[in-house]
């Protein structure tokens, strides 16, 4: 039986693994289908303390995992938790058909990309519709072509800036008349000659499934009602995230958006089950805050285990 099982290997999960491993708890870490989490899709992380020149997001996650493993964490790569039974102790997890028992559980499952909800968005995914510029922006189909980024936050700005390396023009479509990104990102976007903002607008459709590739988007101006068609070769959706918490629905307390509710510290409503990172944080959603939450969850789990022996 495991003392601590951690689900997720983003900043939250791997920081929890570092702290739990240093406490001689030998945590078992389950990565899921995306080891390292969404930060592995970020080209450069400039706001994580200790890296004055920034660091590649993927490399940061690799470093964190190596650090956790150095202290005794065990990582199950590309293994998925299919179900959990938290109704009795020890907790039981089904991991790719195998049963794993745990005294404590740290949920650090992060969040996934929010979709536009258009039928053609689904039909053209990976055929010009994507959710990660650093993953897919260098595809030949996008080179020297007009591209569309949807969103107005830091992620959308970063996507647009990255795509200037490949596309001819980057159209940044935002439903408001100003970006909600940080000031430094807004300035970078405004100063780049390849980025053309399209304000007060939404994408109402993506063309063309018959061509089996993206050829254009249909836009609607929310203030004037005017509709238009904008030719492009790719659509990069960066409109936020959805917490990866479906596995715990009906078992762990969540808010109406699916974010896990923290009761005392990192404790959930189930004693012995703790939470950290973006699956519980819809306010800050930063690498550093996720890491801090991972630290807290590991400390809370350690103290909980100690209380069982008192």
Secondary structure, 3 states (H helix, E strand, C coil): CEEEEEECCCHHHHHHHHHHHHCCCCCEEECCCCCCHHHHHCCCECCCCCCCCCECHHHHHHHHHHHHHHCCCEEECCCCEEEEECCCCCEEEEECCEEEEEEEEEECCCEEECCCCCHHHHHCECCCEECCHHHHCCCHHHCCCCEEEECCCHHHHHHHHHHCCCCCCEEEECCCCCCCCCHHHHHHHHHCCCEEEECCEEEEEEECHHHCCCCEEEEEECCCCCEEEEECCEEEECCCEEECCHHHCCCCCECCCCCECCCCCCECCCCCEEECCCCCCCCCCCHHHHHHHHHHHHHHHHHHHHHHCC
